[in-house]
Every structure is written in structure tokens, then in C-alpha cells.
């Protein structure tokens, strides 16, 4: 079971809030973390951007979604459906 950490981020281009699914166990460049940015369409379906890396400073600048937060289950379901695998929600790298 792979670990995932969720963060809430503001996209200044679209002027909307979205989420980062961070994968602390995936390899990434030094000082970076692997992420998959995503958000939800008005109809409730998840829309994912390409898998990428962000700097740790940017990662920590965004608000963490605690694993017991009710929205964490919705985010985990969306990421599991997208990647077709099981994830365990964590809070620390």
C-alpha cells in the first residue's frame, strides 16, 4: 500500500482551490517531492494534472489535509480511482 499526503493549494492562474496528492515514497530530485495536482469539476468528478515534482518549500507552503478530515476520504477515493491502486493517507514525509 502506497502512502499519500494531501495538501490544499491555490492556483493563481485559474483563481481556484485545488489539491496536491504527494507521494513521499516515490523517487524525486533532491529538495523536491513527487505530486499529482488535481481538483474537482462542478459535477464532482476529479480532474488530474500531469504527475510532476514540486519543491519542498512550495509543498510546505500549502495547507495540509489531516487524515481524519472528512474530505480526506473523498480525496483518497479520487486518487485510488485515478491510479487504480490502494493508498494510505499520511501526514508526514
N, C-alpha and C positions, 0 to 999 in steps of 0.2 A: 504494500500500500504506500503510495507516494504522498509526501507532505505538501500542503499548500497553505499559503498565508494570504489573506485578503486585505487589501488596502483600498480606501476610497480616495479618488483623485479628481481634480477639477481640470477639464480640458478647455484651455482658453480659446482654442480655435472654434469649437462647436458651442462654447459657453454653456456646458452642461457637466453634470457629475457622472463619473463612471467608476469602474473598479479595476484594480490590478490583481491578478492571480499570480503570486510569486511562488517560485519553485526552488526552495533552498537546497535541494539535493541535486539539482541539475548543474552541470558544469557551466561556468561563465567566466568572463575576463576578471582579472583582479580588480577589486573595488566595485564590482557590478553584481547584479542578481538577475536571473532569468525570470521573465514575466510574460503574461499574456493579458493585455488590456482588453476590457470588454464593457459592455453596457447593455441596457435593455431597451427594446423598441417599445412604442406605446402599446402594442398588442401583448407585451410581456415576454416575447421571445428574445433570447440572448443574441447579441451581435458581437463577434470577436474580431479584434485586430490581429495582425500577424504576431507570432511568438517572437520576442526580442529580449534585449537586456536593457536595464536602466542602472544608473549609478546608485550606489548605496545612499548617497546624500539625498538624492531625489526620492528614493524608496522610503527613507525615514521621515521625509518631509510630509508625506501623506498620512492620513488618519487610519489607524489600524481598525479592522473589524474583528472584535473579540469572538472567539469560537463559540461562546454561549449566546451571542447576539442572535435574535430570531432571523435576521437577514442572512446570516452565515449559512444556514441550511439551504436557502434559495440559491445562493452563490455556488455552494458546493454541488448542488443538483445540476446547475447550468454547466459547470466546468466538467463534471463527470459525463454529462450527455455529449459535450463537445469532444472530449478526448477519449471517450469510451473506456474509461478505467476508473478505479476507485481511489479517492483521495481522503486523507485525514487532515482536518483543519487544525492548524497550529498557530501559535502567536509569536514564536521566536525562531530566529535563523539558527 
